[in-house]
Amino acid sequence: VQLQASGGGLVQAGGSLRLSCAASGNIVSITTVGWYRQAPGKQRELVARITSGGVTNYADSVKGRFTISRDTAKNTVYLQMNSLKPEDTAVYYCHMLVNRGLGLIDYWGQGTQVTVSS
C-alpha cells in the first residue's frame, strides 16, 4: 500500500490550499484517516482526522479554518486549509489505518511542505 500526498506549496497569509492523499495497493477497507504536521524543531502533531463513519476532530489551532473530508470510493482524503497563518508552516503527512485482510495497519504519506508567508 502506498499513500501519495499532493497539494502543498507556498501561499501568503490568509490564503488557501487543498491537500490530497490517495492510497493505492491491496486494500480491503480504510478506517480512520487523518493529517498530521511537523514544523522544524517540533513534534509531529495531529491536525485533523475523520473516521469511516464521518466523525471528525480537529486540533484547536485549526478549528474553523481547516476541513477534512474523504472519498471512500477513491481511497482519498482531503484537507481544505483556509485563512492560513505563518504558524501553519510545516510538513504535512497523511495517515491511514488500512485493512488488508490481516488486521489494521498504519500507513503514512511522504509528506508535503506547506509554507505560509507573512
C-alpha positions as CSV (number, residue, x, y, z in Angstrom):
1,V,0.0,0.0,0.0
2,Q,1.3,3.4,-0.9
3,L,0.0,6.9,0.1
4,Q,0.7,9.7,-2.3
5,A,0.2,13.2,-0.9
6,S,0.0,16.4,-3.0
7,G,-1.2,20.0,-2.9
8,G,1.4,21.7,-0.7
9,G,3.1,24.9,-1.6
10,L,3.9,28.5,-0.8
11,V,1.0,30.8,0.0
12,Q,0.6,34.2,1.6
13,A,-1.1,34.5,5.0
14,G,-4.9,34.5,4.6
15,G,-4.7,32.2,1.5
16,S,-5.9,28.7,1.0
17,L,-4.5,25.3,0.0
18,R,-6.0,21.9,-0.6
19,L,-4.1,18.8,0.3
20,S,-4.9,15.4,-1.2
21,C,-3.7,12.0,-0.2
22,A,-4.6,8.9,-2.3
23,A,-4.0,5.3,-1.2
24,S,-3.2,2.5,-3.7
25,G,-2.5,-1.1,-3.4
26,N,-4.1,-4.2,-1.8
27,I,-6.8,-2.5,0.3
28,V,-9.9,-4.2,1.8
29,S,-11.1,-1.0,3.6
30,I,-9.8,2.1,5.2
31,T,-10.9,3.2,8.7
32,T,-9.6,6.4,10.2
33,V,-7.7,8.8,8.0
34,G,-6.0,12.0,9.1
35,W,-3.5,14.7,8.6
36,Y,-0.5,15.4,10.8
37,R,2.1,18.1,10.6
38,Q,5.6,18.7,11.8
39,A,7.2,22.1,12.0
40,P,11.0,22.5,12.3
41,G,12.1,21.7,15.9
42,K,8.7,20.5,16.9
43,Q,7.0,17.1,17.4
44,R,4.5,15.8,14.8
45,E,1.0,16.8,15.8
46,L,-2.5,15.8,14.8
47,V,-4.2,18.4,12.6
48,A,-7.4,16.6,11.7
49,R,-8.9,13.1,11.3
50,I,-12.1,11.5,10.1
51,T,-13.4,8.1,10.9
52,S,-15.1,5.7,8.4
53,G,-18.4,6.9,9.9
54,G,-17.6,10.5,9.2
55,V,-16.8,11.7,12.7
56,T,-14.2,14.4,12.6
57,N,-11.9,16.0,15.1
58,Y,-9.5,18.9,14.8
59,A,-6.6,20.5,16.6
60,D,-7.8,23.6,18.4
61,S,-5.4,25.7,16.4
62,V,-7.2,24.9,13.1
63,K,-10.8,24.6,14.1
64,G,-13.0,26.8,11.9
65,R,-10.2,27.2,9.2
66,F,-9.5,23.6,8.1
67,T,-11.9,21.0,6.8
68,I,-11.1,17.3,6.4
69,S,-13.1,15.1,4.0
70,R,-12.7,11.8,2.3
71,D,-13.8,10.0,-0.8
72,T,-14.1,6.3,0.2
73,A,-14.5,5.1,-3.4
74,K,-11.2,6.8,-4.3
75,N,-9.4,5.9,-1.1
76,T,-8.6,9.6,-0.8
77,V,-8.5,12.1,2.0
78,Y,-8.5,15.8,1.6
79,L,-7.6,18.8,3.8
80,Q,-9.0,22.1,2.8
81,M,-7.0,24.8,4.5
82,N,-8.3,28.4,4.6
83,S,-7.2,31.6,6.3
84,L,-3.7,30.2,6.5
85,K,-1.3,31.6,9.1
86,P,2.5,31.6,9.2
87,E,2.3,29.2,12.1
88,D,0.7,26.7,9.9
89,T,4.0,26.3,8.1
90,A,5.1,22.6,8.4
91,V,5.4,19.4,6.5
92,Y,2.0,17.8,6.4
93,Y,1.7,14.0,6.5
94,C,-1.4,11.9,5.7
95,H,-2.1,8.8,7.7
96,M,-4.5,5.9,7.1
97,L,-5.5,2.8,9.0
98,V,-5.8,0.2,6.3
99,N,-7.4,-3.2,6.5
100,R,-5.6,-5.5,4.1
101,G,-7.5,-8.6,5.5
102,L,-4.8,-9.2,8.2
103,G,-5.9,-6.5,10.6
104,L,-5.4,-2.8,10.7
105,I,-2.0,-1.4,9.6
106,D,-0.7,2.2,9.8
107,Y,0.4,3.9,6.6
108,W,2.0,7.3,6.2
109,G,2.3,9.5,3.2
110,Q,5.7,11.0,2.2
111,G,4.9,14.5,3.5
112,T,4.1,17.7,1.6
113,Q,5.6,21.1,2.5
114,V,3.2,23.9,3.3
115,T,4.8,27.3,3.7
116,V,2.8,30.4,4.7
117,S,4.5,33.7,4.3
118,S,3.5,36.8,6.4
